[in-house]
């Protein structure tokens, strides 16, 4: 299992980025796929037609999102923490993803950089 940490600059306010990551209608706008999402701790979520599924653990509006992502055969919880900080360029999103299966690590890093935060940055730059 591996961990991944990176900062992304998104050209939008922390409140706008938070909404884009937690509102299913807004998620659909930047991903192009339907999403199931709630800001209720303990609720389950699904994005990219079920490619990403998990449980919502904690929310601090405009500041932080904590989720558990599910993987088949997973022995340790894989936790995704996204912290949003105001930045002169909009928002600095601090990502920490723990316990990523070794076999899928490169795919996850690529997904974070391109499909997830890359798409979100493109959405706001669009």
Secondary structure, DSSP 8 states (H G I E B T S, - for coil): -EEEEEEEEESS-HHHHHHHHH-HHHHHHHHSS--B--SSTT-EEEETTTTEEEEEEEEETTTEEEEEE--TT--S-EEEEEEEEEETTEEEEEEEEEEE-GGGHHHHHHIIIIIIHHHHHHHHH-
